[in-house]
């Protein structure tokens, strides 16, 4: 089966059209123009606010004029992440999709269903002539994935709807009544590189094949975090073999669970075999632990020549490995009020160690703002023990669930 054959056809047609348009966060100009043109083609009132959000207003269908007007909202941007071996430019290329049984997938990249399916759903409703509805404010916000600047930039009076339906959710048979807020926790330090003694060998390490996913929607699945697991291998090996790190790089986007991590180390040639054996033994344990969530995990290490680059000082390396080990990832606390709802979590999204600078970036989320702030402080405290200084940015508030609201009752 192909995408155009999927039902409802209107929804999948709009999703197909949408995914042909590049739409990274902060680069929504082309997709915004497309949505605005649709609004004009339908002859609906269409506006763009000062930050770049789009509002299309569709009148109520006959007999629904006295019903409370609603807002249907989704965001235009998407998480842009690809596998290391995938040739793809998110600024220029459309997503390459295919149908795999009951799933629609992308070839080597994120799919953009967050929040493309929401956008396509709203467009299908706007395009329909056989769906009864009250007056609709169709709100398409920007930059949700990298700071929520579209939603935060909304001004009073722009919307007329009284009930907001946010379509940024992953299950078509569930209604979300709460949402986590978030804060970027970015910790940095500098170090004076050391020149290694001559005669050492360099090795390239690669931890790949993680399932990846969205650090909000998929955090409950227990998906492997490549940054944490690369660190685990290094820490276990460090107890058995003396080595030094040249570079360590993993992850990228703050809201994506990292799929891959790459590291370059140096060591005495006589230790290379022992290092590989220790890592392989630990990796076999990891694959057993993640056999369900991440069946594609892979580990490789290869010697590629004599060491030539500068390395981390021994004390810095040890503190760094300990700090990353101490950093919590995944679920911190489940909601005591809503069954199966993650209340607070953290994603160690990016690790970068090179050129005398260490950068660790987390995205901490919670639907309870005070708990989010406390969890972020705990992460900062763990990194501070390794001499890193932390900056908090991109903060946005949570939406604490209210199971007793009148809308939920309806």
C-alpha positions, 0 to 999 in steps of 0.5 A: 500500500502507498501513502495516497491509498491510506484512509482518510485520504484527505488527511494523508494527502495533506500530510504527504504535501506537508512533508514535501516542504522543508520545515526545520524549527526557525525556518518555517517560511516555506511551510507558512506560505503554503498554509496561508495560500490554502487559507486564501484558496478556501476564501477563509480569513487568514492572518499572520501574527508578528511572530509568524503564527498563522490563523485561519478562521472557518465559519460554523457549518449551518445549525452550529452557529450558536455553539462555542467556537473552538481553537484547533492548534498544531505547530508547523516545525519538526524535529530534524534528525537523521542517521549518520549514514543518511544523505539528507539536507533538512533545509532543502529535501522533503521527507522520504516516506514509505508504508511499512505494514501498519506504520508510515516511516521515513527513510533514515530521518525523523518522520515529522508526524510531530506535529505534521499529523496534527497540521494535516488533520486541521487542514483536512477539517478546513477542507471538508464540506461534510463535517459539522462543526462550530466556528473554528480558529485553526492556529498553526504555531512556529518554533515549538521544537526549539523554544516554543517562541510561537506559542509564547509570542501569541498576543491576547485578542488574536483568537476568538475560540473559547475551547482549545484543542491541541493536536500535538499528541501521538495517539488517535484514541486518547485526549491529552489534558496536560502537558510538560513544561521544559527547560534547557540545562546546558553545562560547559567547561574548558580544559587544557589539552595534554599532548600524549606520549609517543607510540600510543595508538588511536581508536575510533569507537561508535555506538549506533543503531539506537531507536531514537525518538522524541524526548517528550512523547517517547520518554516512557518507552525506555529507549536507549540513550546513546550518550549514556550508554557510550559513557557506560562502556567507557567507564567500565573499560576505564576500570580495566584499561588506561586510555585517554579521550581525544573527542567524544560526540553524541546526540544533537537536538535537545528534544531527540533521544540520541541514537548515536555516539562517537568517541576517539581515544588513545592507549598503549597498543598492548591494551587495545585487545583488552579494551575491545574485549571489556567493551564487547562484554559490557555491550552484550549486557546492554543489548540484552537489556534493550533487546525490545526497545532497541533491537538494532544497537551496534558497537564498533571499535577500530584502531586507525593509526598512531595517536596524534591529537591532544587529549583530556587531562586524566583528572578531567576525564575521570570527573567527566565520566563520573558526571555523565554517569550520575546524570539521570535520564528518562522518567524521574517521576510518574503522575500520582493523579493520572495513570501512566502519565510521566510527570517529570523526565530528563533527556541527556541530548548532547555530549560534545568534548573537543577542542578544549571545551566540554558541552553537556546539554539536557532537556528537563521536562515536567508538568509541575513547574516546581518539580521541573526546576528542582530536577534541573538543579539536581542535574546541574549539581551533578555536573558542578561536581565535575567543574561544569557551569550551567546555564538555564534557557528556553524555559516554558511553563507546564500545564498541570492536568485537571481531570475535573475540568468541564471540557474533560467531562464533555 
